[in-house]
Amino acid sequence: MDNDVADAFYLPDPADPNRFVSTELTRGPWSPDAQHAGPPSALLGYAIERCAPREGFQVGRVAVEILGPVPLEPLTVEAHVARPGRSVELIEATLSSDRGPVMKANAWRFKLAEPELDLPTQILPSGIRPGPDQAVPSVFPSTQPVGFHTGIEYRFITGSFAEPGPAICWIRIKYPIVAGATPSPLERTLAAADSGNGVSSVLDWSRYLFINTDLTVTLHRQPAGEWVCLDAVTYPQPHGIGLAESALFDEKGPLGRGTQTLLLANRG
């Protein structure tokens, strides 16, 4: 199979419904042999949403733990309901290579109010950002010809990859997470939210590493449309621990929050 012409981040294995072939579109910025955490986080979301689905329920939070570099190899994803409930339940998912687990995720799934609650309009989240049609297209500066940076589209409202500091950036994945399946709003959001530390980087990419060990996405409503906006900021510390925080939006307004704990280190 020629991954250079792959039209998805992962290809299903016909022999195993839980196994997926990783294409070169998953490649990340730190090593040519390791994936960006966005696609595998979205693959965990793919499995979570298909785990004992329940009508009238929606995922409100996903916490992903990155156990180590995710290799560009076939991956197996498994999910189960760890804590069932009438109104809220906990789903656990694991992503593994042939060498063992590489990522884990916990997700809380909530029963939606029916009928909807009669809440005062003035207390509901509000505020929008200029849309992707008003943003400046940008290309991530990578030495790799194919990778996550070629599988998504970046458009900046403020900041840029060449301008260190806080940024507002619209992100759209250009391919399905899993071939043959339309990406869900949750998959799109997880794939985008892992770029918070990249779009708001404050450290020189050539001198430092700022690798996230986790990704937590909390959503107070279902995302709409293909674009996800990150209003992102990175907080580095000289002792080597940092935080990237993103307010998440779509074209209708606020969605929630994404956070990443960062390991900071000198390159080399």
Order of alpha helices (4+ residues) and beta strands (2+ residues): beta-beta-alpha-beta-beta-beta-beta-beta-alpha-beta-beta-alpha-alpha-beta-beta-beta-beta-beta
